[in-house]
């Protein structure tokens, strides 16, 4: 069963059809730049273009960088605040003519890693996935079940949002080397550990392909591993989120 997965990010909106049996992308992914400003109608237009590119007529799943409940967007840390209160699922359905499910982007990445990637052999216990990108996204699973819309990237560390200290964007903006960056990330993950005691921590986002550079500075009780689906987790997980539409 194939679902079109669409990952909405700060700089690009990417889509590809995903085979939910295997978790594989079955046609070359298609990316368009995120409109600036990324207001609802402009983003919905791009989502419509992606669906048309694939001549898509079935179910669509989308990952969105905010708290999303029943399709409605509730926060806007790194997106236009015009999104708050908007039914994104309805907007994207209108733009594509297809049934659309919208979930938080980190929850999407977590679903993909738990089904096909670094978490697939960890269906028991507590797994925390963090995505390190423009912001910090989080997803928590207990015995394989997602607790949706956790927002641990906004935990306050030394008076600042964790994502302003330890996201990949923070590393770049503050010109941090791997060691100081690793120490900042460690501080965040130690605080997470103090509060929820995960058995496994999966580190995702584009930066996870350089995990050997900063993992040496992490000192945690939990086992820490890099995400396995790398670039595709967002698309694959977005599609998985819409599994119940198929
Ligand atoms: C948002 C989260 C999102 C994360 C990663 C944070 O700023 O609040 O909802 O998952 O960025 O995009």
Boltz pocket constraint, residues with backbone or C-beta under 6 A from the ligand:
constraints:
  - pocket:
      binder: B
      contacts: [[A, 64], [A, 65], [A, 66], [A, 67], [A, 75], [A, 77], [A, 78], [A, 104], [A, 105], [A, 106], [A, 107], [A, 131], [A, 133], [A, 134], [A, 135], [A, 136], [A, 137], [A, 138], [A, 150], [A, 151], [A, 153], [A, 163]]
      max_distance: 6.0
